[in-house]
Amino acid sequence: MAKRTYSPYTLKALEVLGKMIQLKRKETGLTLQELADRAGVSRGLIQRLEKCEPVCEIGVAFEVAHLLGIELFESPMGQNTLISSLTDKIALLPASVRDSKKEVSNAF
């Protein structure tokens, strides 16, 4: 199986999150193992998050960030209001996305 490639944007976003997690963990004086225990994951997973490896589960990354007090997706409206607003916008869109039919050319 071929190794998955990621865009430079994704890799930089992972690096930012990994560094934020590492910084906050060290500022709060937690060891890798202590943070892993609090998050209910392995020490190695915390290491992979801090090393910016893209194969980590996104839910674990968000949970670890939350445990450390790192606020992601801040919004002046608040998360519940933002979710409600996005849900309303999604409801206005078509239920599914389909390929548009290509026009048949009669030119021979």
C-alpha positions in Angstrom: 0.0 0.0 0.0 1.4 3.4 -1.0 2.1 6.0 1.7 -0.5 8.7 1.9 0.7 12.2 1.0 -0.5 15.4 2.5 -0.5 19.0 1.3 2.0 21.5 2.7 -1.0 23.3 4.3 -2.1 20.1 6.2 1.5 19.4 7.3 1.9 22.9 8.7 -1.5 22.8 10.5 -0.4 19.5 12.1 2.9 21.1 13.1 1.1 24.0 14.7 -1.2 21.7 16.7 1.6 19.4 17.7 3.8 22.3 18.9 0.8 23.8 20.8 0.2 20.5 22.5 3.8 20.0 23.4 4.2 23.6 24.7 1.1 23.5 26.8 2.0 20.0 28.2 5.4 21.3 29.3 4.0 24.5 30.7 1.6 22.6 32.9 4.4 20.2 34.0 2.8 17.0 32.7 4.8 14.1 31.5 3.9 12.3 28.3 2.6 9.4 30.4 0.5 11.6 32.7 -1.2 13.3 29.7 -1.7 9.9 28.0 -3.3 8.6 31.2 -5.7 11.6 31.4 -6.6 11.2 27.8 -7.0 7.4 28.0 -4.5 6.8 25.2 -1.0 5.4 24.9 2.1 7.4 25.6 3.2 6.7 22.0 0.1 8.4 20.7 0.9 11.6 22.6 4.4 11.4 21.2 3.0 11.1 17.6 0.8 14.1 18.2 3.7 16.2 19.3 5.8 15.0 16.4 3.0 16.1 14.0 2.4 12.7 12.6 -0.8 12.8 10.4 -2.0 9.3 11.2 -3.4 10.2 14.7 -7.1 10.2 15.2 -8.6 13.7 15.0 -10.8 13.0 18.0 -7.8 12.2 20.1 -6.0 15.3 19.0 -9.0 17.5 19.9 -9.4 15.7 23.3 -5.8 16.2 24.2 -5.9 19.9 23.1 -9.0 20.3 25.3 -7.4 18.6 28.3 -4.6 21.1 28.0 -6.8 24.1 27.7 -6.0 24.7 24.1 -9.1 26.3 22.4 -9.5 25.4 18.8 -12.0 26.9 16.4 -12.7 29.9 18.7 -15.7 31.9 17.6 -17.1 35.1 19.1 -20.5 33.5 18.6 -19.6 30.5 20.8 -19.5 26.9 19.6 -23.2 26.1 20.0 -24.2 29.2 18.0 -21.6 28.4 15.3 -22.8 24.8 15.1 -26.4 26.0 14.8 -25.5 28.5 12.1 -23.6 25.9 10.1 -26.4 23.4 10.4 -28.9 26.0 9.1 -26.7 26.7 6.1 -26.2 23.0 5.4 -30.0 22.5 5.4 -30.3 25.1 2.6 -28.0 23.1 0.3 -28.9 20.1 -1.8 -29.0 16.8 0.1 -26.4 15.3 -2.2 -23.9 16.4 -4.8 -24.0 14.9 -8.2 -21.9 15.2 -11.3 -23.4 17.6 -13.7 -24.5 16.0 -17.0 -22.2 16.7 -19.8 -23.7 18.2 -22.9 -23.6 15.9 -25.9 -21.8 17.4 -28.8 -23.5 16.8 -32.1 -20.5 18.0 -34.1 -19.0 15.1 -36.0 
